[in-house]
């Protein structure tokens, strides 16, 4: 399970629909890290990180990965029609590969699977 970070923001300084580039909460200043915050329904004034405004996948370890770069590398292969990379909030990332039509086979066929 991914670690969820919670922040308490000074009332009146920031609303969920007004996410400024620079955030000043109490005595600490911050900057836009492309994180999207949503209010916690059970604790008014508290927010949690919901996702990102860019295309980065943030894993449970905090490591960020650009899925477009991985997809571009995978999609260069003649065996692959398209690839989808996923794993937000997970320890490991995953990929779903759709083979090019001429390479479609039954995955139960171990010999063809090894050739692919």
Backbone torsions as a table, in degrees:
resi	resn	phi	psi	omega
1	UNK	NA	139.0	-177.3
2	UNK	-74.3	145.0	173.8
3	UNK	-73.0	132.2	178.2
4	UNK	-109.1	127.2	-178.8
5	UNK	-94.8	135.9	178.9
6	UNK	-115.8	141.2	179.3
7	UNK	-129.9	139.2	172.0
8	UNK	-102.0	123.6	-178.2
9	UNK	-106.1	143.6	-179.5
10	UNK	-60.8	130.1	-177.2
11	UNK	-58.6	136.1	177.4
12	UNK	87.2	-10.4	-178.3
13	UNK	-89.2	-28.7	-175.6
14	UNK	-155.1	131.3	174.1
15	UNK	-108.9	159.6	-177.5
16	UNK	-60.5	-29.9	-178.6
17	UNK	-92.2	3.3	179.0
18	UNK	-130.2	79.7	-178.1
19	UNK	-95.6	100.6	-177.6
20	UNK	-76.0	166.9	176.6
21	UNK	-67.9	-41.2	-179.0
22	UNK	-109.3	128.5	179.9
23	UNK	-116.0	128.6	173.8
24	UNK	-115.7	105.6	177.8
25	UNK	-116.6	118.5	-175.1
26	UNK	57.0	-130.0	-177.2
27	UNK	-92.5	-2.6	-175.7
28	UNK	-98.9	134.3	175.5
29	UNK	-99.6	155.2	179.4
30	UNK	-141.9	-179.0	177.2
31	UNK	-141.7	163.4	-176.4
32	UNK	-68.9	117.1	178.1
33	UNK	-108.2	16.8	-179.7
34	UNK	67.3	21.4	175.5
35	UNK	-88.7	142.9	177.0
36	UNK	-104.7	125.7	179.7
37	UNK	-102.2	145.0	172.2
38	UNK	-128.3	147.9	-179.7
39	UNK	-71.8	146.9	174.1
40	UNK	-81.3	129.6	-177.2
41	UNK	-70.3	-30.7	-175.8
42	UNK	-89.2	-13.9	-178.5
43	UNK	-135.4	92.9	179.0
44	UNK	-57.2	139.2	-179.2
45	UNK	90.1	-6.7	177.5
46	UNK	-108.2	144.2	-179.7
47	UNK	-129.2	155.7	174.0
48	UNK	-128.2	155.1	177.2
49	UNK	-75.5	123.2	-176.6
50	UNK	-100.3	-34.9	-177.2
51	UNK	-177.6	-153.4	-177.0
52	UNK	-133.8	154.0	177.5
53	UNK	-85.2	-20.1	177.5
54	UNK	-97.2	-171.1	-175.2
55	UNK	-97.3	22.0	-179.7
56	UNK	-78.2	142.9	172.0
57	UNK	-101.1	120.4	178.8
58	UNK	-99.2	119.7	-179.8
59	UNK	-84.9	170.0	-177.8
60	UNK	-63.1	-19.3	178.3
61	UNK	-82.6	-8.7	-176.3
62	UNK	94.1	-11.7	178.9
63	UNK	-68.5	137.8	-179.2
64	UNK	-110.0	139.0	-178.1
65	UNK	-130.3	140.3	176.9
66	UNK	-90.3	106.8	-177.3
67	UNK	-67.2	-27.6	-179.6
68	UNK	-63.3	-37.8	178.3
69	UNK	-65.2	-45.9	178.9
70	UNK	-62.8	-44.0	179.1
71	UNK	-63.1	-39.1	179.8
72	UNK	-62.3	-41.7	179.2
73	UNK	-66.6	-46.9	-179.0
74	UNK	-64.5	-40.4	-176.7
75	UNK	-72.3	-7.4	175.9
76	UNK	-73.4	-24.3	-178.4
77	UNK	-70.7	141.4	-178.8
78	UNK	-70.9	-17.8	-179.5
79	UNK	-78.5	-17.3	-169.6
80	UNK	-110.9	125.5	174.8
81	UNK	-79.4	-47.8	176.1
82	UNK	-160.1	160.2	179.8
83	UNK	-136.3	146.0	176.6
84	UNK	-123.3	128.5	-179.5
85	UNK	-106.2	137.8	-178.8
86	UNK	-144.6	172.2	176.5
87	UNK	140.4	18.6	-179.9
88	UNK	-59.0	126.0	178.0
89	UNK	79.8	2.5	-179.4
90	UNK	-103.7	160.0	179.5
91	UNK	-70.0	-43.8	179.0
92	UNK	-111.1	153.8	174.4
93	UNK	-93.0	162.3	177.9
94	UNK	-132.2	166.9	177.9
95	UNK	-143.8	137.9	173.1
96	UNK	-109.4	125.2	-177.2
97	UNK	-112.6	128.9	173.9
98	UNK	-102.5	111.6	-177.4
99	UNK	-66.6	152.9	172.7
100	UNK	-60.6	149.3	-174.0
101	UNK	-51.6	-38.7	-178.0
102	UNK	-72.8	-8.8	-179.3
103	UNK	-112.3	9.9	178.2
104	UNK	-71.0	135.3	-178.8
105	UNK	-153.7	170.1	176.1
106	UNK	-80.1	119.5	-177.9
107	UNK	-64.6	-13.5	175.4
108	UNK	-72.1	-19.4	177.0
109	UNK	-79.1	96.1	-173.8
110	UNK	-61.7	-35.2	-179.8
111	UNK	-64.4	-47.0	178.6
112	UNK	-65.7	-37.3	179.1
113	UNK	-62.1	-42.9	178.2
114	UNK	-66.6	-35.9	178.4
115	UNK	-66.4	-36.8	-178.5
116	UNK	-64.6	NA	NA
